[in-house]
Amino acid sequence: IRALEERIAELEERLREERDEERRRALEEELRREREQREKLEREREVLTEERERERKEMEERHQREMEELRRRYEGQARDEAERHREALQEVRESTAQCTAAGQEHRSRRGSRRFFCL
């Protein structure tokens, strides 16, 4: 585009200086073609810029969805693991309470000898 703009400026300068009518018409035609080419390239650049922007947005949205899915998945896994830990802790507490109760019962029947619960 920059090269076309330079060429257009050059043709415009030559057109202003040209005195021969036939040569002027040829320069005007060449100038018209160069301007059309520049406009075509500018439209193509605009289309490519819009496509690139659309692709960038789609990629950002896809990345955002993937990150959200990963967050949901890991939060779910963390909740499941926390629930398993709570259940295991509850089992340990119940087992400890049973063992303590059995030990107290044993001590009361047998005296103060030590009782081990496994």
C-alpha positions in Angstrom: 0.0 0.0 0.0 2.8 2.4 0.9 4.5 1.7 -2.5 1.2 2.3 -4.3 0.8 5.6 -2.4 4.3 6.7 -3.5 3.6 5.7 -7.1 0.2 7.6 -7.0 2.0 10.7 -5.7 4.6 10.4 -8.4 1.9 10.0 -11.1 -0.1 13.0 -9.8 3.1 15.1 -9.9 3.8 14.0 -13.5 0.2 14.7 -14.5 0.4 18.2 -13.2 3.5 18.8 -15.2 2.4 17.1 -18.4 1.3 19.4 -21.2 0.6 16.8 -24.0 -3.1 15.8 -23.9 -2.6 12.3 -25.1 0.2 11.7 -22.5 -2.1 13.3 -19.8 -4.9 10.8 -20.6 -2.4 7.9 -20.4 -1.2 9.2 -17.0 -4.8 9.6 -15.8 -5.6 6.1 -16.7 -2.5 4.7 -15.0 -3.3 6.9 -12.0 -6.9 5.5 -11.9 -5.6 1.9 -12.0 -3.1 2.6 -9.2 -5.8 4.1 -7.1 -8.1 1.1 -7.7 -5.3 -1.2 -6.8 -4.6 0.7 -3.6 -8.3 0.6 -2.6 -8.5 -3.1 -3.3 -5.4 -3.7 -1.1 -6.9 -1.5 1.6 -10.2 -3.5 1.5 -8.2 -6.8 1.7 -6.2 -5.5 4.6 -9.4 -4.5 6.4 -10.9 -7.9 5.8 -7.7 -9.6 7.1 -7.7 -7.3 10.1 -11.3 -8.1 10.9 -10.6 -11.9 10.5 -7.6 -11.7 12.7 -9.6 -9.8 15.4 -12.4 -12.3 15.2 -10.0 -15.3 15.5 -8.3 -13.6 18.5 -11.7 -13.1 20.2 -12.7 -16.7 19.5 -9.4 -18.0 20.9 -9.8 -15.8 24.0 -13.4 -17.1 24.5 -12.3 -20.7 24.0 -9.4 -20.2 26.5 -11.8 -18.7 29.0 -14.2 -21.6 28.6 -11.4 -24.1 29.0 -10.1 -22.3 32.1 -13.6 -22.3 33.6 -14.1 -26.0 32.9 -10.7 -26.8 34.5 -11.7 -24.6 37.5 -15.1 -26.4 37.9 -13.4 -29.8 37.5 -10.7 -29.2 40.1 -13.2 -27.5 42.5 -15.4 -30.7 42.2 -12.4 -32.9 42.8 -11.4 -30.8 45.8 -14.9 -31.0 47.2 -14.9 -34.8 46.7 -11.6 -35.2 48.4 -12.6 -32.9 51.3 -15.7 -35.1 51.8 -13.6 -38.3 51.8 -11.4 -36.7 54.4 -14.4 -35.7 56.6 -15.7 -39.2 56.3 -12.3 -40.7 57.3 -12.0 -38.3 60.2 -15.5 -39.2 61.4 -14.5 -42.9 61.2 -11.3 -42.2 63.2 -13.3 -40.3 65.8 -15.9 -43.1 66.1 -13.1 -45.7 66.4 -11.3 -43.6 69.0 -14.5 -43.2 71.0 -15.3 -46.9 70.8 -11.7 -47.8 71.8 -11.8 -45.3 74.7 -15.1 -46.6 75.9 -13.9 -50.2 75.6 -10.7 -49.3 77.6 -12.7 -47.6 80.3 -15.0 -50.6 80.6 -12.1 -53.0 80.7 -10.3 -50.9 83.4 -13.4 -50.8 85.5 -13.8 -54.6 85.3 -10.1 -55.6 85.7 -8.5 -52.7 87.6 -6.1 -50.2 86.3 -4.1 -52.4 84.0 -3.4 -50.8 80.6 -5.7 -51.8 77.6 -4.7 -51.4 74.0 -7.3 -51.1 71.3 -6.3 -51.6 67.6 
